[in-house]
Structures are given as structure tokens and as C-alpha cells.
């Protein structure tokens, strides 16, 4: 049955300390519940460059972070989804992959994902089978409530380990660290959580993908960091063949920019039925 939740032995739905988020000036703590999971390494084994890539690094300036992010995949590719069979699926809005966000921040910044608006409370679906490796309240942070999954090559059919990020959730998911989720399982519900100052954000999912050729990863209590990781255009996650890196994708001819994206139907079936990867919302 799709959406079934598997809990590893010894874990409960509330794990002490995992709902707390390290704020500015605080030293983040390691994720003790992560230590039993495949591939986990201590935060000290992940380079500072990767923390700068994900945009969480005390003392790291905006321009320096942006330069690292561009070198590690955060560049525009002009890819766009073309849903199988012309299905009506929730679309990406103007907040697209890798656009310049400097006008919305106090310093240089890039949009390291895509935004998909949906009515508040709309269920968000796991894009592939995987394991929960991150749960962050992100208090005082623009991302708001966040969950991250880790997917093995066998679970996605891709030749590397991938990490899917879902932010602005209405409330923290009951899925604990270490929970195994099936493709299409509910991750959380759509909302607009996250610090925005005086501006009110529309209800939407911020959806991002990281990947690495290495199985190692860490969670320091503030972010999930894949060893030698890169960002991927979320549209590229659905490509059946290489390339998947942004630099190569940006050079593809216009006729190859449309990506056939699989999805879950309202009855819980998948289109196509054999897919290992789906859009994070149900489609009609």
C-alpha cells in the first residue's frame, strides 16, 4: 500500500533535540539519531565548502557562498517539466531554479530550488523511496519547517545518492529520523512557514535536490550535508539519461529542455507504473 511508513526499531515519533534548530551564533549539535543510519559520518568529516554550498555557514559572506554554489551546480539550465500524457500537475511559479535572489536578501543569494504553489494543507509527496535524514524547525530562518530524505541509487535508478528537501511545511512531519518511506508517502502539508519580515509569502513548497557520488553524509543539527555534494536542478532529477549536472544541462539544445516528469495520480497509482521518481504533488 502506497504511503506506508516504516519505523526503525527503537525510534519513536518524537526524538529529543531534533526539532530544535541552531540559530545564528549558536553551535549546532550533531544528530545522534543519525549515527545508526547508512552512510552517516560526523560533521567534522564534511568540508566547510559544502556548508557554504547549502548556505549555512557562520561568517561566510554572500558572494563567497554564491561562488561556491555556482561551481557546485546552482546555475540556470532552462529545463522545464512536461508531465507524462499532458497531465494537470501543480506547476513551478516564477521562483525558478537558480535565479538571482540578491534583491530579496541583504547580500548576494541564489534560489537553490524551485517553488510550487498549492493551497494550504495540500499533501506533499515523497519523490522516491528513501529515508528521513533531516528534520529542522529553522526558527528565525526563511526556509521554515523542513524535512530531508536520502535516496540510494537503487531507490531512484540514478547513478548517485540524492537528497530531496521539502520546506515551508505547515507543521513538522511525524516521520522521525531514520523512517523509511515509500515513493508517494506524505512528507507534510503545504504552507508558508519561515521568517519573511513584513512580506507575506504565498503557500508553496520549496523543493530542492542535492546529490553526490559518495554515500557519506552528515547532519549537524542545522543542515544535511552530503560528502562532496552538488545541487541539481530539480527538473533534472527526472531525466532518464545523463547528463544531470547543471553545467552540461545548460548547454543542451532547446529541443532537449523539456523533461518528461512522472507523477502519482489521485487514485495512488503511478504514471508510468514502473517509475521510481515522481513529482512532489499528486496530478489529475
Protein Blocks (a to p, Z undefined) as FASTA:
>chain_A
ZZiacddehiafbdghklpccdehiacdddfklmmpghiacfklpcfklmmmnopaghia
fklmmmmmmmnopacehiacddehhiacddddfbdghiafklmmcbdcddfbdcddddeh
iacddfbdcddfbdcekgoiaklpaddddddfklnopabdcddddehiabdcfbdghiac
dehiafbdcdfedcehjaccdddddddddddfbfbdcdehjaccdehiacddfklmmpcb
dcfbfklmmmpcfklmpccdddddfkopacdfkbcbdcfbdcZZ
